[in-house]
Amino acid sequence: MASILVTFLALVAQAQTAPVIVIRAGHLFDSKSGKLLNNQVILLKEEKIIAVGAADAVQIPFDGFPSNFPLCFVLFFARKFVVWAV
């Protein structure tokens, strides 16, 4: 009985964690280097950036919530993301 309770509590705790939002950006402006990068992925959790990089280099969580912007430019400006459709 105790093992069932522990398993249940673990599942409840897991269900209450914030989802990871996966932003797939066709183009991402890197303000530090001044370069425009193609095919990038941004991972957000609880309004914080946890990873940014090339789509083939960033490990995307299985339960991530996807947002695809393949033809758009994504800019990070004034602590907010701006999506610009061409």
GIDAKA-V678328 format. One record per residue. N is the residue number from 1. RES is the residue in one letter. OMEGA is omega in whole degrees, 0 to 359 (* if undefined). Layout:
n;res;omega
N;RES;OMEGA
N;RES;OMEGA
This chain:
n;res;omega
1;M;181
2;A;180
3;S;177
4;I;179
5;L;179
6;V;178
7;T;179
8;F;180
9;L;178
10;A;178
11;L;178
12;V;179
13;A;179
14;Q;182
15;A;183
16;Q;179
17;T;181
18;A;179
19;P;174
20;V;178
21;I;182
22;V;177
23;I;176
24;R;184
25;A;175
26;G;180
27;H;179
28;L;177
29;F;177
30;D;185
31;S;179
32;K;182
33;S;182
34;G;183
35;K;174
36;L;183
37;L;180
38;N;174
39;N;183
40;Q;178
41;V;177
42;I;177
43;L;179
44;L;174
45;K;181
46;E;177
47;E;178
48;K;176
49;I;179
50;I;177
51;A;174
52;V;177
53;G;179
54;A;184
55;A;181
56;D;182
57;A;182
58;V;179
59;Q;183
60;I;179
61;P;181
62;F;183
63;D;179
64;G;180
65;F;188
66;P;170
67;S;185
68;N;177
69;F;187
70;P;182
71;L;185
72;C;172
73;F;178
74;V;179
75;L;173
76;F;187
77;F;178
78;A;178
79;R;177
80;K;175
81;F;176
82;V;178
83;V;183
84;W;180
85;A;181
86;V;*
